[in-house]
Amino acid sequence: MNTWYIIAQVLGVITICFEFTSYQIKDKTRYFLITGIGSFFWMTMFVAMGLATGMSTQVSLIVAGTYSAIRNLVFWRIFSKNTPQSKEAGLNFLLVMIVVALVAGALAIVNAPPQVRWLHTLGLITALSFVIGQYLPGVHYVRITVVFYALVVILTQSPLNILYGDFRWNIMGILIELAKIASVAVFYVRYSKDPKTPHLQFAKP
């Protein structure tokens, strides 16, 4: 273990803290700010891993982290204004992000080993669902879609995803995704106990 590898693990822990916190937040504006900062640390974690193990193996992950950070921070600014003009700009930005994700996802599928292309296809589908779920109103879409996305990402961080001719577990990457799932679970436990949460009312016979 060299210094950059240790720094990467520290940045991963910071990312976990931000990711867990973000899914406890109901307000969209604050959610995008916190998850945007978390995405920035996520990206820097991959940079540190590249400096530790070789940048060529981390380029796609750095691009993904940068894409996530920019997307979330732009949405933060758009939602904080909350005007008809900003909403239109947000929709246009969302469409651009979807196109970027489609192109990047298609390239990842084509360049992936044949035996794991199905996994990268699932990754593209769940990633697009998550991006759209982030933009949709309410607290549920983003949390439902992130769980499916996180489950697929966990598989890409396991030996099931064969990369560079060896079988590796990216433990920190898995922990980050598990933190998202755990945060969603905690959110719904808290949500169900919130007295302001609407409950189904059944008519008495």
C-alpha positions as CSV (number, residue, x, y, z in Angstrom):
1,M,0.0,0.0,0.0
2,N,1.4,3.4,-1.0
3,T,0.4,6.8,0.2
4,W,-2.0,7.4,-2.7
5,Y,-3.9,4.2,-2.0
6,I,-4.4,5.2,1.6
7,I,-5.6,8.6,0.5
8,A,-8.1,6.9,-1.8
9,Q,-9.5,5.0,1.1
10,V,-9.9,8.1,3.2
11,L,-11.6,9.9,0.3
12,G,-13.9,6.8,0.0
13,V,-14.9,7.1,3.6
14,I,-15.7,10.8,3.1
15,T,-17.8,9.9,0.1
16,I,-19.7,7.4,2.2
17,C,-20.5,10.1,4.8
18,F,-21.9,12.4,2.1
19,E,-23.8,9.7,0.2
20,F,-25.5,8.4,3.4
21,T,-26.4,11.9,4.5
22,S,-27.8,12.9,1.1
23,Y,-30.6,10.2,1.2
24,Q,-31.8,11.4,4.6
25,I,-32.7,14.8,3.0
26,K,-36.2,15.5,1.6
27,D,-35.5,18.9,0.2
28,K,-34.3,18.5,-3.4
29,T,-32.0,21.6,-3.4
30,R,-30.1,20.4,-0.3
31,Y,-30.0,16.8,-1.6
32,F,-28.3,17.9,-4.9
33,L,-25.8,20.0,-3.0
34,I,-24.8,17.3,-0.6
35,T,-24.7,14.5,-3.2
36,G,-22.8,16.8,-5.6
37,I,-20.1,17.3,-3.0
38,G,-20.1,13.6,-2.4
39,S,-19.7,12.9,-6.1
40,F,-16.7,15.3,-6.1
41,F,-15.0,13.2,-3.4
42,W,-16.0,10.1,-5.3
43,M,-14.2,11.4,-8.3
44,T,-11.1,12.3,-6.4
45,M,-11.0,8.8,-4.8
46,F,-10.7,7.4,-8.3
47,V,-7.9,9.9,-9.1
48,A,-6.0,8.8,-6.0
49,M,-6.5,5.2,-7.0
50,G,-5.2,5.9,-10.5
51,L,-2.1,7.5,-9.0
52,A,-1.7,4.4,-6.8
53,T,-2.3,1.7,-9.3
54,G,-2.2,3.2,-12.8
55,M,-4.4,5.9,-14.3
56,S,-5.4,3.8,-17.3
57,T,-7.6,1.6,-15.1
58,Q,-9.4,4.5,-13.5
59,V,-10.1,6.9,-16.4
60,S,-13.7,5.7,-17.0
61,L,-14.5,5.9,-13.3
62,I,-13.0,9.4,-13.1
63,V,-15.2,10.5,-16.0
64,A,-18.3,8.9,-14.3
65,G,-17.5,10.8,-11.0
66,T,-16.9,14.1,-12.9
67,Y,-20.2,13.6,-14.8
68,S,-22.1,12.9,-11.5
69,A,-20.6,15.9,-9.7
70,I,-21.3,18.3,-12.5
71,R,-24.9,17.0,-13.0
72,N,-25.8,17.2,-9.3
73,L,-24.2,20.7,-8.8
74,V,-25.9,22.1,-11.9
75,F,-29.3,20.7,-10.7
76,W,-28.6,22.2,-7.3
77,R,-28.3,25.7,-8.9
78,I,-31.4,25.1,-11.0
79,F,-33.6,23.8,-8.2
80,S,-32.4,26.6,-5.9
81,K,-33.8,29.3,-8.3
82,N,-37.1,27.5,-8.8
83,T,-38.4,29.7,-11.6
84,P,-40.2,28.7,-14.8
85,Q,-37.0,29.6,-16.7
86,S,-34.8,27.5,-14.4
87,K,-37.2,24.6,-14.7
88,E,-37.0,24.7,-18.5
89,A,-33.2,25.0,-18.2
90,G,-33.3,22.0,-15.9
91,L,-35.3,19.9,-18.3
92,N,-33.0,20.8,-21.2
93,F,-30.0,20.0,-19.0
94,L,-31.6,16.6,-18.1
95,L,-32.0,15.7,-21.8
96,V,-28.4,16.6,-22.5
97,M,-27.3,14.4,-19.5
98,I,-29.4,11.5,-20.8
99,V,-27.8,11.8,-24.2
100,V,-24.3,11.9,-22.7
101,A,-25.1,8.9,-20.5
102,L,-26.5,7.0,-23.6
103,V,-23.3,7.6,-25.6
104,A,-21.0,6.8,-22.7
105,G,-23.0,3.7,-21.8
106,A,-23.1,2.4,-25.3
107,L,-19.3,2.8,-25.6
108,A,-18.9,0.9,-22.3
109,I,-21.1,-1.9,-23.5
110,V,-19.3,-2.3,-26.8
111,N,-15.8,-2.2,-25.2
112,A,-16.7,-4.5,-22.3
113,P,-15.8,-8.2,-22.5
114,P,-18.6,-10.2,-24.1
115,Q,-19.3,-12.2,-21.0
116,V,-20.2,-9.1,-19.0
117,R,-21.9,-7.0,-21.6
118,W,-25.3,-7.9,-20.0
119,L,-24.0,-6.4,-16.7
120,H,-23.0,-3.1,-18.4
121,T,-26.4,-3.0,-20.2
122,L,-28.1,-3.3,-16.8
123,G,-25.8,-0.6,-15.6
124,L,-26.9,1.7,-18.4
125,I,-30.6,1.1,-17.8
126,T,-30.4,1.6,-14.0
127,A,-28.1,4.7,-14.4
128,L,-30.6,6.4,-16.8
129,S,-33.5,5.5,-14.4
130,F,-31.5,7.1,-11.6
131,V,-30.7,10.3,-13.5
132,I,-34.4,10.7,-14.4
133,G,-35.5,9.7,-10.9
134,Q,-33.3,12.5,-9.4
135,Y,-35.1,15.1,-11.5
136,L,-38.7,13.8,-10.9
137,P,-40.6,15.5,-8.0
138,G,-41.1,13.8,-4.6
139,V,-38.7,11.8,-2.4
140,H,-39.5,8.3,-3.7
141,Y,-38.3,8.1,-7.3
142,V,-34.7,8.9,-6.6
143,R,-34.5,6.5,-3.7
144,I,-36.2,3.6,-5.5
145,T,-34.0,4.0,-8.6
146,V,-30.7,4.5,-6.6
147,V,-31.2,1.1,-4.9
148,F,-31.4,-0.7,-8.2
149,Y,-28.5,1.3,-9.6
150,A,-26.4,0.6,-6.5
151,L,-27.1,-3.1,-6.7
152,V,-25.8,-3.2,-10.3
153,V,-22.7,-1.1,-9.5
154,I,-21.9,-3.5,-6.6
155,L,-21.7,-6.3,-9.2
156,T,-19.4,-4.2,-11.4
157,Q,-17.1,-3.8,-8.4
158,S,-16.9,-7.6,-7.9
159,P,-15.0,-10.4,-9.6
160,L,-18.1,-11.0,-11.7
161,N,-17.0,-8.0,-13.8
162,I,-13.8,-9.3,-15.4
163,L,-11.4,-6.4,-16.1
164,Y,-7.8,-6.4,-17.2
165,G,-7.5,-10.2,-16.9
166,D,-7.8,-10.5,-13.2
167,F,-10.4,-10.9,-10.5
168,R,-10.6,-8.1,-8.0
169,W,-13.0,-6.9,-5.3
170,N,-13.2,-3.1,-5.0
171,I,-14.2,-3.1,-1.4
172,M,-14.5,0.7,-1.0
173,G,-16.6,0.9,-4.1
174,I,-18.9,-1.7,-2.7
175,L,-19.1,0.0,0.7
176,I,-20.1,3.3,-1.0
177,E,-23.0,1.6,-2.8
178,L,-24.1,-0.3,0.4
179,A,-24.1,3.0,2.2
180,K,-26.7,4.4,-0.3
181,I,-28.9,1.3,0.1
182,A,-28.6,1.5,3.9
183,S,-29.4,5.2,3.9
184,V,-32.5,4.6,1.9
185,A,-33.6,1.9,4.3
186,V,-33.0,4.2,7.3
187,F,-34.9,7.0,5.5
188,Y,-38.0,4.8,5.1
189,V,-37.9,3.7,8.7
190,R,-37.8,7.4,9.7
191,Y,-40.4,8.2,7.1
192,S,-42.8,5.6,8.3
193,K,-42.5,6.9,11.9
194,D,-43.0,10.6,10.9
195,P,-46.4,11.8,12.2
196,K,-46.6,14.1,9.1
197,T,-46.5,11.1,6.8
198,P,-49.9,10.4,5.2
199,H,-51.3,7.0,5.9
200,L,-54.0,5.1,4.1
201,Q,-57.3,5.6,5.7
202,F,-59.8,2.8,5.5
203,A,-63.5,3.5,5.6
204,K,-65.3,1.9,8.6
205,P,-68.1,-0.5,7.7
